[in-house]
């Protein structure tokens, strides 16, 4: 009878360990693209953890990033991507990351509640944000959405291209 107790105790210990414990996890931004209007929000996890996350925290951080880029708000795409960063000898994931992608929404060229966004003729890309070619492409894309006379279009094009 005692031998039957040992396997049951071992099973109980294994079941307790495998259920893991709830651990509060904070989101952080891992990347994104101003041009694409996306922000990647993530949290890390370890084996046997049951992450407890606050989706409104991720929403708030993504919203801040999008607002800095000139968008109105952020919205989760839906779904998530789980990346395993470390595996044990049996192939089980022991450490990883969950990424949720957010889409920045709101027309960059539309007037904001604070007023119309002005782009000066001497505007240049800031260091570390967009390359000159990316900035030019962004400006050309905005220009193509405007309904202006052809002559004005040519002038703006030359200004953007530095001609």
C-alpha positions in Angstrom: 0.0 0.0 0.0 2.9 2.3 0.8 4.4 1.8 -2.7 1.1 3.1 -4.3 1.4 6.2 -2.2 4.8 7.3 -3.6 3.7 7.4 -7.2 0.6 9.4 -6.3 2.7 11.9 -4.3 5.1 12.3 -7.2 2.2 12.9 -9.5 0.7 15.5 -7.1 4.1 17.3 -7.0 4.4 17.3 -10.7 0.9 18.5 -11.2 1.5 21.4 -8.7 4.7 22.4 -10.5 3.3 22.1 -14.0 0.4 24.5 -13.2 2.9 27.2 -12.4 2.2 30.4 -10.6 0.6 33.6 -11.6 3.2 36.4 -12.2 2.4 40.0 -13.1 4.1 41.0 -16.3 4.6 44.6 -17.7 4.5 45.4 -21.3 7.3 47.2 -23.1 7.7 48.4 -26.7 10.1 46.2 -28.7 9.8 47.9 -32.1 7.6 49.3 -34.7 7.5 51.5 -37.8 6.5 55.1 -38.0 6.0 54.8 -41.8 3.9 51.7 -41.4 2.2 53.0 -38.3 2.8 49.9 -36.2 4.1 49.4 -32.6 5.1 46.1 -31.2 4.3 45.6 -27.5 5.7 42.6 -25.6 6.2 40.9 -22.3 8.6 38.1 -21.3 7.7 34.8 -19.6 9.6 31.9 -18.1 8.7 28.2 -17.8 5.9 27.4 -15.3 4.8 31.0 -15.1 1.3 32.0 -15.8 1.7 35.6 -16.9 -0.9 38.1 -15.7 -1.0 41.1 -18.0 -2.9 44.3 -18.2 -4.0 45.0 -21.8 -4.7 48.6 -21.1 -1.1 49.1 -20.1 0.0 47.9 -23.6 -2.7 50.1 -25.2 -1.5 53.1 -23.3 2.1 52.7 -24.3 1.2 52.1 -27.9 -1.0 55.1 -27.9 1.8 57.3 -26.6 4.2 56.0 -29.3 1.6 56.6 -32.1 0.8 60.1 -30.8 4.4 61.1 -30.8 4.6 60.0 -34.5 1.5 62.2 -35.3 -1.2 59.6 -35.4 -4.4 59.9 -33.4 -4.6 56.6 -31.6 -3.5 52.9 -31.5 -5.5 49.8 -31.9 -4.5 46.2 -31.4 -4.5 44.0 -34.5 -5.8 41.1 -32.6 -3.8 37.9 -31.9 -0.3 37.6 -30.6 3.0 36.0 -31.5 4.9 33.8 -29.1 8.7 33.6 -29.5 10.7 31.0 -27.6 14.1 32.4 -26.6 15.5 29.4 -24.7 14.7 25.7 -24.8 15.7 22.9 -22.4 17.4 19.6 -23.5 14.0 18.1 -24.3 12.9 21.0 -26.5 10.5 22.6 -24.0 10.4 26.4 -24.0 11.8 27.7 -20.7 11.9 31.4 -21.6 10.2 33.5 -24.2 8.4 36.6 -25.3 4.8 37.3 -26.3 4.4 40.2 -28.9 1.2 42.0 -29.7 1.2 44.3 -32.7 -0.7 47.6 -32.6 -1.8 49.7 -35.6 -1.5 53.5 -35.3 -4.6 55.0 -36.8 -5.7 58.5 -37.8 -4.7 60.4 -41.0 -1.3 62.1 -40.6 -2.3 64.8 -43.1 -5.7 65.6 -41.5 -6.0 68.5 -39.1 -5.7 67.5 -35.5 -7.8 69.0 -32.7 -4.8 71.1 -31.7 -4.7 72.7 -35.2 -3.2 71.9 -38.6 0.2 70.3 -38.6 2.6 72.6 -40.3 5.6 71.3 -42.3 8.2 74.0 -42.9 10.1 74.2 -46.1 13.3 73.8 -44.2 12.2 70.6 -42.4 14.7 67.8 -42.4 14.5 64.4 -40.8 15.7 64.2 -37.2 18.6 62.1 -36.4 17.7 58.5 -35.6 14.1 58.6 -37.0 13.9 58.6 -40.8 16.6 58.6 -43.4 16.5 61.4 -46.0 15.0 59.0 -48.6 12.3 57.8 -46.1 11.5 61.4 -45.2 11.3 62.4 -48.8 9.0 59.5 -49.6 6.8 60.3 -46.7 6.5 64.0 -47.9 5.8 62.8 -51.5 3.1 60.5 -50.2 1.5 63.4 -48.4 1.8 65.7 -51.4 0.1 63.1 -53.7 -2.9 63.1 -51.4 -3.4 66.9 -51.8 -5.6 68.4 -54.4 -3.5 71.3 -55.6 -2.8 72.8 -59.0 0.0 71.2 -61.1 2.3 74.2 -60.8 2.1 74.2 -57.0 2.7 70.4 -57.0 5.9 70.9 -59.0 7.1 73.6 -56.6 6.4 71.4 -53.6 8.1 68.4 -55.3 11.2 70.4 -56.0 11.3 71.6 -52.4 11.0 68.1 -51.1 13.7 66.8 -53.4 16.0 69.7 -52.6 16.1 70.9 -56.2 
